[in-house]
Amino acid sequence: MSEHKSGLPIFYLLLSFIILFILSFSGISKILAFFKSGADPKQILMLGTEVVNDYYQPVVKWEYPYYNKGRPMETATLKKISRDYVASFYHQFQALKSGNPKGLHDYFTEKPREHMKQLVAWHYDKKQLVSGTTISHHPRLDYYSEDGTIASLTDQVISYQIQSYPDRPAHRFYDTSDYRVMLLLEDNFWRVRHKVKGTFLDWRSRPLSSDTIKKVRISKGKLLVEDQPFYMKGINYYPQSHPWQEMWESFDSIDFEQDFQLLRSMGFNTIRIFVPFKDFGGAQVKGEAIADLLQLMNMADACNLMVVVTLFDFFLGYPVEEWTLSDRHAEKVTKAVRHHPALLAWDLKNEPDLDFEQSGEEEVKAWLQFMAKRIKQFDPSTPITVGWSQPEQLENLKEELDLLSFHFYRDPKELATFMKEKRYEKPLFLGETGSHSFSKWWYPFSRDAEEQMVYYQQIADIISRYRLNYAFWTLYDFVHVPSNVAGRMPWKKGPQKAYGLIDPKNQRKPTFQFMKDFNNRNPSTQ
């Protein structure tokens, strides 16, 4: 009996441990299931400053941070102030969008926090939700107290906001203002104690710096290179065995120079290439990726080829909350390449109109307008364009763009009709066109190499008639096509492999000689 009584507490202890373990495991499983379901992780936890700054990265440039009244500013403290202060804007926008003010606690002191809660509740009750992001901050430290707990600053902020209403279209606008801000150090957080919005700032016009190279420009509807008319005779380029993102993954194993010399011998003077957003590191652009891009540009320049660089390939980061990531990506890539002698134009995004259904037409257009402004900030002298998938999209953003670019794979008669009916004051660039030579008994749209050449002849006739800049798709038939490009179905991958002028056995198709003759018949300065 005594042994039985002493065993009871051990039994209950073990049973309690097992129950707690099951409950803990169940909770962890639910959390994991939540993330695996594709839900937004921000809905399950309040993000700390460190996590926010992983994907919310506006420009922050301090003006003379160490020359201020009071105590000298420490480098570590300035870094902490920057992170907490910028995170306060993120959580402010998140609260206004979601109606949930919990994320404000660590970034605002009690009085402004209560004011923000009332503002959030008012917007939520009226169903007038606000989403947005700050794009850049240019703060100046005005005061840092002797005890290291108070800091005041003046900040010039560029932000973009979307105000959504239940009964009318959303209102989208840039806000460019300066702010007077007081921060208090509480619980190891630099919290906003006071923030007052000041005067409007004009950021849209930027004079060219004295070191800006004006090699390429647009004048009277014509593309000029070194003040001479330039007529793009181009091709969209991927190497045969490593197309799409694989080109960058296997960069060192590819003989680019051989391909570029071949293209130049065929009379091409331009290549169009693609920068995949994720493969280049997203907002944290990889140094080795930039080095590879510059090396490719050097090789193109050595072969007397100009380069149209298409940014943001395989990209869907259109929500305004993610704009700072694409802003950091664009800044790093454009600033690294902007003075390269082979750079002809920036193509902001390949076929963004194909994203209208998934991401929303207004969201995609708003991002493109934003990116057009930002790239002009980073590189004022290089022309910009957008490679629309259909010519009917040319009306979009035509005021913001320097070149008007579209792609065409339909019946050439439709292109002739379109060109006859439309007139544009800016240079037109047929950025992609061509036809496959994929032929299988089971494929209803089979074409052979001769039919491919007929298509090229018909398109070339229209190009000549309307003096279009052009870039055909593409030099090679590919050995394979990545599944993320055309899926796994053979009726999709098969044709996508066979658009080249050279087949997988390195045999030249009839279109190869046709394009060589066509390029050499068309005038160009290079």
Secondary structure, DSSP 8 states (H G I E B T S, - for coil): -HHHHHHHHHHHHHHHHHHHHHHHHHHHHHHHHHHHTT--GGGTS---HHHHHHH---EE--BSTT--EES---HHHHHHHHHHHHHHHHHHHHHHHHS--GGGTTTB-HHHHHHHHHHHHHHHHTT-EEEEEEEEEEEEEEEE-TTS-EEEEEEEEEEEEEEE-SSS--EEEEEEEEEEEEEEEETTEEEEEEEEEEEE---S-----TT---SEEEETTEEEETTEE---EEEE---SSS-TTHHHHTGGG--HHHHHHHHHHTT--EEEEEEETTTTTTTS--HHHHHHHHHHHHHHHHTT-EEEEEEEES----SGGGHHHHHHHHHHHHHHHTT-TTEEEEEEEESGGGGHHHH-HHHHHHHHHHHHHHHHHH-TTS-EEEEESSGGGGGTTTTT-SSEEEEE-S-HHHHHHHHHH---SS-EEEEEE-------TT-TT---HHHHHHHHHHHHHHHHHHT-EEEES-SB--S---HHHH-S-HHHHHHHHT-SSB-TTS-B-HHHHHHHHHHHHS----
